Amino acid sequence: SDGSAPREDVFGVLSLIVWALTLIVTVKYIRFVLRADNKGEGGTLSLMSLARGSFPAHSAAILALGVIGAALFTGDSMITPAISVLAAVEGLETVAPAFEPYVVPITVLIIIALFAVQRFGTGAVGGVFGPITGIWFIAIGISGLTHIIANPDVLWAINPYYAIHFLAANPALSLGTIGAVFLAVTGAEALYVDLGHFGRRPIVLAWLSIVFPCLLLNYTGQGAYILTRTNLPENVFFDMQPGWALLTMVGLATAATIIASQAVISGAYSLIRQTVQMNLLPRFSILHTSETQEGQVYLPRVNWILGAGVIVLVLGFERSSNLASAYGISVTGQMVVTDLLLFIVMRRVWNWSWAAALSATVLFLVVDLVFLGSNIIKVVSGGWVTLTIALVMCLIIWTWIRGTRYLFDKTRKNEIPLHFLADNLLKKKPHLVSGTAIFLTSDPESAPTALMHSLKHYKVLHEQNVILSVVTAQQPVVPDSERVKMETINELFMRVTLTFG
């Protein structure tokens, strides 16, 4: 009645946040999912590759799951930078309400700058962002700790009883509350997708030693602060800061959300690269930005498509509270897909018993399906945005798969083994013209389509013909002795394979 929050409600919501961070991020992702790497790469498609390789009988169904998960992450990679940067810049209104008209323009400028620096690579960007991230987490940890010291009773909220009691006592509020709580763990899937950029050990170490403890301190501190208030502040995080630190925290929050967006953007690069490697999308220009981490890549065209999409979302929704209704569906959908694929990996790759694999999967699925159900209600109010992006991505992938298979079937009918063609042309030579012709092909065992087209329509053959294949090795640098492989087929043909790092 006086505008303050009941103690049981604060403890209940806080307990939900604590156990969501513990079960979803620490137990599921840090303990299990990050172990499921495919040659150092993470993400839905890497998990799908592991599952498909171990269970070929259901390859099509597993492929469909992987494509759905990848498409959902595409939507997430657009909405996360938009909502994160918007929310941080809105903190300026706490310092001075006069900033309100400038929130969207400032957000757009920050997003343009963020995508402009991507060409320098994750390593270079991370070298600048890393120290800022460390300062941010220490600052929010200390901020929360000061309020916990003032009201230590809030630590009782760690007891899961309060979470269960809150949901049981407030059934009408349960779905909405769970959907809001999920915002605390939305970055979990990005941890896995970024595995190729950073490696498992740094991610696990950073989470357990800094990020997880500081998040727990800050969320618990927010709960302690709310309990001391007679009215609920509009923005608890900024309201709990002392006046002298407010502007500094707004600046740190803005920097931290930009960095959080960086993780999702780099994850999108990894995902699109894997999609191209699996021939699920057309080829893009892929630039490797590190000599030590094979997974650190930059895709110029993808970068600016993502950037344009993020700016459109900012201009369309204008407030982070409006975007919040569109947030969560794609991430929860990815998490459910991850659960299903992880079960196959547990059984077929890690050789877990049925009981162990099923127990872990059921636990993860129950939690993730509850969060998915709580986010489904957001579809009408904004969730349709990420679902539309995911649907478009699925349609593009499906069209490419159908088209390439049709083309493959057509060319397969006219395909001739290269050795067979070379032997026959040596016995019965067509008209030879001077010079050397180079034919690029991804299949060095078969005669390239361009070669067959030339023979059919022009009835001529060059004196020397090079069948060239280019291979990308799973290592940063290829020794000179292994870079070029040459094989003479006969006096007319030579096969050359170029291998690059």
HELIX and SHEET records of a PDB file:
HELIX    1   1 ARG A    7  ALA A   20  1                                  14    
HELIX    2   2 LEU A   21  PHE A   32  3                                  12    
HELIX    3   3 VAL A   33  ARG A   35  5                                   3    
HELIX    4   4 THR A   44  SER A   54  1                                  11    
HELIX    5   5 PRO A   56  HIS A   58  5                                   3    
HELIX    6   6 SER A   59  VAL A   89  1                                  31    
HELIX    7   7 LEU A   92  VAL A   95  1                                   4    
HELIX    8   8 PRO A   97  TYR A  102  5                                   6    
HELIX    9   9 VAL A  103  ALA A  116  1                                  14    
HELIX   10  10 VAL A  117  PHE A  120  5                                   4    
HELIX   11  11 GLY A  121  ALA A  150  1                                  30    
HELIX   12  12 PRO A  152  ILE A  158  5                                   7    
HELIX   13  13 PRO A  160  ALA A  169  1                                  10    
HELIX   14  14 PRO A  171  VAL A  181  1                                  11    
HELIX   15  15 PHE A  182  VAL A  185  5                                   4    
HELIX   16  16 ALA A  188  VAL A  193  1                                   6    
HELIX   17  17 LEU A  195  PHE A  198  1                                   4    
HELIX   18  18 ARG A  200  ALA A  206  1                                   7    
HELIX   19  19 TRP A  207  VAL A  211  3                                   5    
HELIX   20  20 PHE A  212  LEU A  227  1                                  16    
HELIX   21  21 VAL A  236  ASP A  239  1                                   4    
HELIX   22  22 GLY A  243  GLN A  277  1                                  35    
HELIX   23  23 PRO A  300  PHE A  317  1                                  18    
HELIX   24  24 SER A  320  ALA A  324  1                                   5    
HELIX   25  25 ILE A  329  ARG A  348  1                                  20    
HELIX   26  26 TRP A  354  ILE A  376  1                                  23    
HELIX   27  27 VAL A  379  GLY A  383  3                                   5    
HELIX   28  28 TRP A  384  LYS A  413  1                                  30    
HELIX   29  29 LEU A  418  LYS A  427  1                                  10    
HELIX   30  30 THR A  449  TYR A  458  1                                  10    
HELIX   31  31 ASP A  480  ARG A  483  1                                   4    
SHEET    1   A 2 LEU A 287  HIS A 288  0                                        
SHEET    2   A 2 VAL A 297  TYR A 298 -1                                        
SHEET    1   B 4 HIS A 431  LEU A 440  0                                        
SHEET    2   B 4 VAL A 460  THR A 472  1                                        
SHEET    3   B 4 PHE A 493  PHE A 500  1                                        
SHEET    4   B 4 VAL A 484  THR A 488 -1                                        
END                                                                             
